[in-house]
Amino acid sequence: MSVSKNPAPIVSEAPNAVRFGFTPQSENWNGRLAMIGFLSAILIEAFSGQGLLHFWGIL
């Protein structure tokens, strides 16, 4: 019985590559885009003096 001591890594060499599906890379991109969206909402509220929904005219 032959057992491999060093199996090939499953994760790609490019950690920032854009891939579809439930992969570690997609979770990284999801977190980055969420941070950009959250920061933009805070900046809109800070500079306009209104909430995000009031700024867009939803409320």
Contacts in CASP RR format, 6 or more apart in sequence:
PFRMAT RR
TARGET T0000
AUTHOR 0000-0000-0000
METHOD contacts of the structure
MODEL  1
MSVSKNPAPIVSEAPNAVRFGFTPQSENWNGRLAMIGFLSAILIEAFSGQ
GLLHFWGIL
11 24 0 8 1.000
12 19 0 8 1.000
12 25 0 8 1.000
15 24 0 8 1.000
15 25 0 8 1.000
15 28 0 8 1.000
16 25 0 8 1.000
16 28 0 8 1.000
17 25 0 8 1.000
18 25 0 8 1.000
18 29 0 8 1.000
19 25 0 8 1.000
19 26 0 8 1.000
20 26 0 8 1.000
41 52 0 8 1.000
44 50 0 8 1.000
44 51 0 8 1.000
44 52 0 8 1.000
44 55 0 8 1.000
45 51 0 8 1.000
45 52 0 8 1.000
45 55 0 8 1.000
48 55 0 8 1.000
53 59 0 8 1.000
END
